[in-house]
Amino acid sequence: MKGKKKIILILLLLLILGTGVLHFSDLLLEYHELEIELDGEGHTNPEPGIHEYEDGEEIEITAEPEQGWRFVEWTGDIDSDHRNLELNIEEDIYLKANFVREEFSLDLDFSAERGEIKLSPDQEYYKYGEQVTLEAMPEEGYEFTRWQGDLEGEEKEKKIEISRDLEIAAVFEHKSYTLKAHVRGEGEINWEVIDIPEDKDIENEQGTIIDKTGLEFPAGTRLSLEAVPGEDWEFAGWRGDFEQEDREFEIELHDDTEISALMIHDDYIARPDISAEHGEIKIQPEEDIYEKGQEVEIKAVPDTGFKFERWQGDLEGDEPEKLFEIHDEKFIEAIFERAFYDVLVTIEGNGDVEWELVEIPEDVIRDETEDMIESHTELSVPHNALLRFEAFPDPGNKFVGWGEDIESEDEILEVDIKEDLEITAEFESQQYTIELDYDTDRGEVLSEPDRDYYHYGDEVQIEAVPEEGFQFTGWDGDLEGEDPVKTVVIDENIAVDAGFDWKRYSLEVSYDEERGRIDSFPDRTTYHHGESVTVEAKPESGWEFREWRGDLEGEEPEMDFEMRDDMKIEAAFVPEDYEFLLEFDEDKGEINIDPEKDHYQKGDQIFLTAEAREGYTFERWYGDIEGEDPEISLEVKEEMKIGAEFVPARYELDVIVLGDGVVNYEPEKDDYEYGEEIKIEARPELSWEFLRWSGDLTGRENPKTFVIKDDMTVEVRFRFEK
């Protein structure tokens, strides 16, 4: 029975698993962060903040300014003045969109001879939304009448908000003043215009006044006035805004003017000459002249903010109303003084109030006024004085508002004093909050004690506690630094932002570059906590992966794991084991191998010997080697299949005849295969006889059959018969 014996040198190759690496790595997507910030007013798409995108993703970013603003540029990792950007995300990117307010011009038009426009603030350009105050300032003799252009109205002072380029004009015109002239007694007043402003015309340039008359003239008009007494009357002088004894004189109008020509008679007395500042004097009956001995009622009426004090001149006393008889010319003066009011300031709660005297009437001496209001709680203040109060809460308290006669929640209060006032400043204990901002998926922030509200001076411990795989990176807002535990003393509302980020770990790989390498997916120097990483050991030709060492263990060339700490790993490569297949027919022969092992490695020297079995002979080597030498040596370089061919051995049969005769054998051939059966027969000649076989065949049997198993020499012996 024939068969084949196979000797397989098993190589532990696990590379067949490697065919799945690319498919796996396709699932390991890498992401990058895009952070966008704003400087100025506008918006972006995507909106400001942190966004994640896949590696290689293409996106478009736009920046749009708010009204009154314009986009300037992108700064950060990319500098560009284009509002739209197209990006290919291949790494983390930080961008800031920068906006600035638009600037506008304000062009003014006015006649410098007549007046000017005062600006506050006064600058070349203004930004969108900026508040500007315009005030029309007429020169002497002129008055402001209206605004033109991009502004309308008749108010001298206007406040506008800038939203575009503006052109504004102020119109100034000559002032007109009224001359009120009348005769006290009997007579008349002649008037004539001497000079008027160049750009003005008047309808009448002269005339006569008998009764009370109001005449209107442009500012700066020069007039000549002449008093003409009636029959039996005598001119006694001018009274009013001009005191003059000459019957004829000139005046120039720069204000409204009231004047009277006083005429006297033996039986009549002129109206008393009266004087009053900060008030007026009323006389009943109101006549220009009175009969001697006529009874007259006089009354002092103060202006707002003043009070009557006394009569002075030809009348005495402190009663504001008096009766007297007229017997001669009189001069009467009413004395009025500034009215003062009591201002009482009280405080409820913990705080203080400071005051400041902002404005006082011009007729009040400031030093005297300040002496009157030294106290912070009770003040005596003149009429029309402007007081500013400011509330200052004590630490841990807040100002609630003003009460009593004035109600307001503003800490600064300005009051125009016109009457007695009671003002109360109300304070209450302040409550403060701690606002904590953090990513709940990455960590939390704890406060001890944990309350909704805190009071001034409370001590609070704030601690940042990261979730597993994250680390605290620092405080922002009202806290700074990288210490995760902070103690604060409460003195205001606190807003705290705790930053958390992935823990980052390093992966250090080592290997002998001549033997192989390590591929990592994704291929980076650091990885965040829990990130999946695949490493694959790839041996060079002639080497094979044996095992992982260091922080990674196993014999699989491809390993998946999650990063949870810094790691150092090593790939161990060893010479590759080769598989040998030896093929031969064991019934005919065998192959001996030296040394004989289960595995061979690259570079090993081995010796092969082909040994034929009995009846067979080695013919040749076939497969990955050739040759006819039964003994060979070789160096292992690769997997090999080697076969030895054995063929039946062939032998020669040599027959020697001794004597006289012949030998016949069949089959008769030049050579014979091992084991072939041969029949041989010896035939003696006449008178001869077969004696025996000798050599490699013995005996006397004739004919004789034998099996050939080697080269044979057979001797046939004949002998002569006697």
PELINPE-V579574 format. One line per field, one symbol per residue. ss: DSSP state (A for helix, B for strand, O for the rest). Layout:
# PELINPE-V579574
ss=???
This chain:
# PELINPE-V579574
ss=OOOBOOOOOOOOOOAAAAAAAAAAAOOOOOBBBBBBBBBOOBBBBOOOBBBBBBOOBBBBBBBBBOOOBBBBBBBBOOOBOOOBBBBBBOOOBBBBBBBBBOBBBBBBBOOOOOBBBBBBOOOOBBBOOOBBBBBBBBOOOBBBBBBBBOOOOOOOBBBBBOOOOBBBBBBBBBOBBBBBBBBBOOBBBBBBBBBOOOOOOOOOOBBBBOOOBBBBBBOOOBBBBBBBBOOOOBBBBBBBOOOBOOOBBBBBOOOOBBBBBBBBBOOBBBOOBBBBOOBBBBBBOOOOBBBOOBBBBBBBBBOOOBBBBBBBBOOOOOOOBBBBBBOOOOBBBBBBBBOBBBBBBBBBOOBBBBBBBBBOOOOOOAAAAAAAOOOOOBBBBBOOOBBBBBBBBOOOBBBBBBBBOOOBOOOBBBBBOOOOBBBBBBBBBOBBOBBBBOOOOOBBBBBBOOOOOBBOOOBBBBBBBBOOOBBBBBBBBOOOOOOOBBBBBOOOOBBBBBBBBBOBBBBBBBOOOOOBBBBBBOOOOBBBOOOBBBBBBBBOOOBBBBBBBBOOOBOOOBBBBBOOOOBBBBBBBBBOBBOBBBBOBOOOBBBBBBOOOOOBBOOOBBBBBBBBOOOBBBBBBBBOOOBOOOBBBBBOOOOBBBBBBBBBOBBOBBBBBBOOBBBBBBOOOOOBBOOOBBBBBBBBOOOBBBBBBBBOOOBOOOOBBBBOOOOBBBBBBBBBOO
